[in-house]
Amino acid sequence: MHERIYLSPPHLGEREEQLVLEAFRTNWIAPLGPHVDAFEHELCAYTGAPNAVALSSGTAALHLALEALGIGAGDEVWVSTLTFAASVFPLRYVGAVPVFVDADHSSWNMDPALFVDALHDAARRNALPRAVVLVHLYGQCADVKPIAEACAMHGVLLIEDAAEALGATYDGRAAGTFGDIGFYSFNGNKIITTSGGGMLVTPHAQVAQRVRTLATQAREPVPHYEHRHVGYNYRLSNVLAGIGRGQLEQLESRVAARRAVFARYDASIGALPGLTLMPEASYGRSGMRSTRWLTTLTIDAAQFGVDHETVRVALEAQQIEARPVWKPMHQQPVFAGCRVIGGSVSDALFATGLCLPSGSSLTLAQQHRVIDVVQSCAEAGRTELTSAAA
């Protein structure tokens, strides 16, 4: 049997090991420490964000973003429907009410025209949401400008879920730095990892301080343990921050590697009838860059001959991990009954979409294995279509 090819495995080097050993040798094993401080400073330098707080996960970052901004029970929050459930679960933690907004075909991100029209309509009805969680999907920025402008016009808070998009840019600025709060994930499958972890960024120093307090059990600054608010144990450990520092040093090379993986897929299978790779949006002018965290595509079975699930199963039979694109949140049983604005585009992407192995450590030989399976499926599909037409 072939060695298994994973969708997006961790890609570590010697530098991460050196920094972890430094934490051991200096006995900075407990949460917080010099690696945490340095990781926050270095991520601010990379993204241009004025303030950063290292946390235990991207989910924790969104939870604390909502808490720090005062979003709570009954508050309506609009969020991209084509995303992972962690973009929405923290809304339920605080009792907020999610409303899902559809994607557009050009970027797979939140449809800006649909959003702006719906927000203006909500303003006319005196029914504005408290906040918007704008997801930057699969390493590509949403069209931030019209969404941010509409939020500013109506006094709606903007939170950027850049969990999948560290290294992506829009108008030359880093994903996650346009709103009131942005956050990143360093889960094991992300473009850089700390094993598990996340980072919250914000232009507001007082918000960052509030998040720091909440993340460390909301302990008051007195010698004894005193708490006036409910807090959380959400800070990143110094050991994991060491991994993150080493990973951040390699971020640009990791982005280049993933973009090269996408380019090889595009050259090899991008022109197959019925197969369409996720487009790189044209908005953001020359300052737009997708990291291609995952190479994703859609398959029109009527043209390709077989559907995306047949391709996924064929890849799995060859020990190659592939997955459907995110199931839209408005289709998830846990969110049954929630309102959705639009939805048909996200439904269609889920019904036809597939994610291919995209890791920055993917070898040429491994990628050719993936390509060979997809091309074999295309050949079988053409045979099937020819037989059906005869």
C-alpha positions in Angstrom: 0.0 0.0 0.0 1.1 3.6 -0.7 2.0 5.8 2.2 -1.1 7.9 3.2 -1.2 11.5 1.8 -3.0 13.9 4.2 -5.0 17.0 3.3 -2.9 19.5 5.2 -0.4 18.0 7.7 1.9 20.0 10.0 5.2 21.1 8.4 7.9 21.6 11.1 11.7 22.2 11.0 14.7 22.5 13.2 14.0 26.0 14.3 10.8 25.0 16.1 12.6 22.3 18.0 15.3 24.7 19.1 12.8 27.1 20.5 10.9 24.4 22.3 14.1 23.1 23.8 14.9 26.7 24.9 11.6 26.7 26.9 12.6 23.4 28.5 16.1 24.5 29.4 14.9 27.8 30.9 12.0 26.0 32.7 9.4 28.3 31.0 6.9 25.4 30.7 4.0 27.0 32.5 1.5 29.2 30.5 2.9 32.5 29.4 6.6 33.4 29.3 9.1 35.0 26.9 8.0 32.9 23.8 4.4 34.1 24.2 5.5 37.7 24.5 7.8 37.4 21.5 5.2 35.5 19.4 2.7 38.3 20.0 5.2 41.0 19.1 6.4 39.1 16.0 2.9 38.5 14.7 2.1 42.2 15.1 5.2 43.0 13.1 4.2 40.6 10.4 0.5 41.6 10.1 0.8 45.3 11.0 -1.8 44.8 13.8 -1.2 47.2 16.8 -2.1 44.6 19.5 -2.1 40.8 19.7 -3.1 38.3 22.3 -1.9 34.6 22.0 -4.7 32.2 23.0 -5.4 28.5 23.2 -7.3 28.3 19.9 -9.1 30.4 17.2 -12.4 29.4 18.8 -11.3 30.9 22.1 -10.3 34.0 20.2 -13.8 34.4 18.8 -15.4 33.7 22.1 -13.3 36.4 23.8 -13.9 38.8 20.9 -17.6 38.5 21.5 -17.2 38.9 25.3 -14.8 41.9 25.0 -17.2 43.7 22.6 -20.1 43.2 24.9 -22.1 40.9 22.6 -24.5 38.7 24.6 -27.9 37.0 24.9 -30.3 37.9 22.2 -27.9 40.0 20.1 -28.0 39.2 16.4 -24.7 38.5 14.7 -24.4 37.9 10.9 -21.8 35.3 9.8 -20.7 33.7 6.6 -22.6 30.4 6.1 -19.9 28.7 4.1 -17.5 28.1 6.9 -16.4 25.7 9.6 -18.8 25.4 12.7 -16.2 27.1 15.0 -17.0 30.4 13.2 -20.5 30.1 14.8 -20.3 28.0 18.0 -18.9 30.9 20.2 -22.0 32.9 19.3 -24.0 30.3 21.1 -21.6 30.3 24.0 -22.7 34.0 24.7 -26.3 33.5 23.7 -26.1 35.5 20.5 -28.4 34.7 17.5 -26.6 33.8 14.3 -27.9 34.9 10.9 -26.2 33.3 8.0 -25.1 35.1 4.8 -24.5 33.4 1.5 -21.2 33.3 -0.5 -20.6 34.5 -4.1 -19.2 32.5 -7.0 -16.2 34.8 -7.6 -14.5 34.1 -4.2 -16.6 31.6 -2.2 -16.6 34.2 0.5 -19.5 36.3 1.9 -21.3 38.0 -1.0 -20.7 41.7 -0.5 -23.6 43.0 -2.6 -26.0 40.6 -0.9 -24.7 41.7 2.5 -24.8 45.4 1.9 -28.3 45.3 0.5 -29.5 43.2 3.5 -27.8 45.5 6.0 -29.4 48.6 4.5 -32.7 46.9 4.6 -32.1 45.9 8.3 -31.3 49.6 9.0 -34.6 50.7 7.4 -36.5 48.2 9.6 -34.5 49.3 12.7 -33.3 45.7 13.0 -29.5 46.0 12.6 -27.2 43.2 13.9 -24.8 44.0 16.7 -21.9 42.5 14.8 -20.7 40.6 11.7 -18.3 37.7 11.6 -16.6 37.9 8.2 -14.8 34.6 7.3 -11.8 34.6 5.0 -12.2 31.2 3.4 -9.6 28.6 2.4 -6.8 31.2 2.5 -8.5 34.0 0.5 -9.7 37.3 1.8 -13.4 38.2 1.5 -14.1 41.5 -0.3 -13.6 43.5 2.8 -14.0 47.1 1.7 -17.8 47.2 0.9 -18.6 45.1 3.9 -16.5 47.2 6.3 -17.9 50.4 4.9 -21.5 49.3 5.4 -20.7 48.2 8.9 -19.1 51.6 9.7 -22.1 53.4 8.2 -24.5 51.6 10.4 -22.4 51.2 13.6 -22.1 47.4 13.3 -19.1 45.8 14.8 -16.8 43.8 12.4 -15.0 40.7 13.5 -12.7 39.0 11.0 -12.4 35.2 11.1 -9.0 34.8 9.5 -8.4 31.4 11.0 -7.7 30.0 7.5 -6.0 33.1 6.0 -2.8 34.1 7.9 -0.5 35.3 5.1 -3.3 36.4 2.8 -3.6 40.1 1.9 -6.3 42.5 0.6 -5.2 45.9 -0.7 -1.8 45.1 0.6 -3.0 44.7 4.2 -3.0 41.5 6.2 -6.3 39.5 6.5 -7.7 40.1 10.0 -6.6 43.8 10.4 -9.6 45.6 8.9 -12.2 45.1 11.6 -12.6 45.8 15.3 -11.1 42.4 16.0 -9.5 39.7 13.9 -8.2 36.3 14.8 -6.1 33.4 13.4 -5.9 29.7 14.1 -2.7 27.6 14.6 -4.5 24.3 14.6 -2.5 21.3 13.3 -3.9 21.6 9.8 -3.3 25.4 9.3 -0.7 27.0 7.2 1.5 27.4 10.3 0.7 25.6 13.6 1.4 25.6 17.3 -0.2 22.2 17.6 -3.2 24.0 19.0 -3.5 27.7 19.4 -4.7 31.0 18.1 -4.1 34.7 18.1 -6.5 37.7 18.5 -5.5 41.0 16.9 -7.2 44.4 17.4 -6.4 48.1 16.8 -8.0 48.9 20.2 -5.6 48.6 23.1 -8.4 48.5 25.7 -10.0 45.6 23.9 -6.7 43.7 23.9 -6.3 44.3 27.6 -9.9 43.1 28.3 -9.1 39.9 26.3 -5.9 39.3 28.3 -7.8 39.6 31.5 -10.7 37.3 30.5 -8.2 34.8 29.1 -6.4 34.5 32.4 -9.5 33.7 34.6 -10.4 37.4 35.0 -8.1 37.7 38.0 -7.9 41.2 39.5 -4.5 42.8 39.8 -4.2 42.2 43.6 -1.9 39.8 45.6 -4.7 37.4 46.4 -7.0 35.7 44.0 -10.0 38.0 43.4 -12.5 37.8 40.6 -15.2 40.3 39.7 -16.1 38.7 36.3 -16.3 35.2 34.9 -13.0 34.4 33.2 -11.5 31.6 31.1 -8.3 29.6 30.9 -7.5 30.5 27.3 -3.9 31.6 27.2 -1.3 29.9 24.9 1.5 28.0 26.6 5.1 29.2 26.4 6.1 25.8 24.8 3.6 26.0 22.0 4.4 29.7 21.4 8.0 28.6 20.7 6.7 26.3 18.0 4.7 29.3 16.6 7.7 31.6 16.5 9.6 29.1 14.5 6.7 28.5 12.2 6.1 32.2 11.7 9.6 32.6 10.4 8.7 30.2 7.6 5.3 31.6 6.8 6.2 33.2 3.5 7.9 30.0 2.2 4.9 28.0 3.3 2.6 30.4 1.3 4.8 30.1 -1.7 4.8 26.3 -1.4 1.0 26.1 -1.3 0.6 28.4 -4.1 3.0 26.2 -6.1 0.9 23.2 -5.3 -2.2 25.0 -6.6 -0.4 26.0 -9.8 0.6 22.4 -10.5 -3.0 21.3 -10.0 -4.2 24.0 -12.2 -1.7 23.1 -15.0 -2.5 19.4 -14.8 -6.3 19.1 -14.1 -7.6 22.7 -14.3 -8.8 22.4 -17.9 -10.6 19.1 -17.4 -14.3 19.5 -18.6 -16.6 20.1 -15.6 -13.8 20.7 -13.1 -13.3 24.2 -11.8 -10.7 25.3 -9.3 -11.6 27.9 -6.7 -11.0 31.2 -8.3 -8.6 33.8 -7.0 -10.7 37.0 -6.6 -9.8 40.1 -8.6 -10.9 42.6 -6.0 -8.3 44.2 -3.8 -6.3 45.2 -6.9 -2.6 44.3 -6.9 -2.5 44.0 -3.1 -4.7 40.8 -3.2 -3.0 37.4 -2.4 -4.6 34.1 -1.5 -2.4 31.7 0.4 -4.2 28.7 -1.2 -4.3 27.1 2.2 -6.3 24.4 0.6 -6.7 23.8 -3.1 -10.5 23.4 -3.6 -12.5 22.7 -6.7 -16.0 21.9 -7.9 -17.1 19.1 -10.2 -20.0 19.3 -12.6 -20.9 15.6 -13.0 -22.9 16.3 -16.2 -19.6 17.4 -17.9 -17.0 15.5 -15.9 -18.9 12.2 -16.0 -18.7 11.4 -12.3 -19.4 13.5 -9.2 -17.1 14.9 -6.5 -17.9 12.1 -4.1 -16.8 9.4 -6.6 -13.5 11.3 -7.0 -13.2 11.5 -3.2 -13.8 7.7 -2.8 -11.3 7.0 -5.6 -8.7 9.1 -3.8 -9.4 7.4 -0.5 -8.9 4.0 -2.1 -5.4 5.1 -2.9 -4.7 6.3 0.6 -5.2 10.0 -0.3 -7.2 12.2 2.0 -9.7 14.5 0.4 -12.8 16.2 1.9 -15.9 17.9 0.7 -16.0 21.7 1.1 -17.5 23.1 4.3 -21.2 22.1 4.7 -23.0 25.5 5.0 -24.1 26.4 8.5 -27.7 26.9 7.5 -27.7 23.2 6.6 -26.3 22.1 9.9 -28.8 20.4 12.3 -27.4 22.2 15.3 -28.4 25.6 13.7 -31.8 24.4 12.4 -34.3 27.3 12.4 -31.7 30.1 12.1 -32.3 32.7 9.4 -30.3 32.6 6.2 -29.8 35.4 3.7 -29.5 33.7 0.3 -28.0 30.3 0.5 -28.2 28.8 -2.9 -24.5 29.6 -3.9 -23.2 27.9 -0.7 -25.5 25.0 -1.2 -24.2 24.5 -4.8 -20.6 24.7 -3.7 -21.1 22.1 -1.0 -23.0 19.8 -3.4 -20.1 19.8 -5.9 -17.0 20.9 -4.0 -13.9 19.0 -3.0 -10.6 19.8 -1.1 -7.4 18.2 -2.4 -4.2 17.6 -0.5 -2.4 21.0 -0.3 0.3 20.8 2.4 3.5 22.8 2.0 5.5 19.6 2.5 3.6 17.8 -0.3 6.2 16.3 -2.7 6.0 16.3 -6.4 5.6 12.5 -6.4 2.7 12.7 -3.9 1.0 15.4 -5.9 1.3 13.4 -9.1 -0.4 10.5 -7.3 -3.3 12.9 -6.6 -3.4 14.2 -10.1 -3.3 10.6 -11.6 -6.4 9.6 -9.6 -8.3 12.7 -10.7 -7.3 12.2 -14.3 -8.3 8.6 -14.1 -11.7 9.6 -12.8 -12.0 12.0 -15.7 -11.2 9.3 -18.2 -13.8 7.0 -16.6 -16.3 9.8 -16.7 -15.7 10.5 -20.4 -16.2 6.8 -21.1 -19.4 6.9 -19.1 -20.7 10.0 -20.9 -19.8 8.4 -24.3 -21.7 5.2 -23.4 -24.7 7.1 -22.2 -24.8 9.2 -25.5 -24.5 6.1 -27.7 
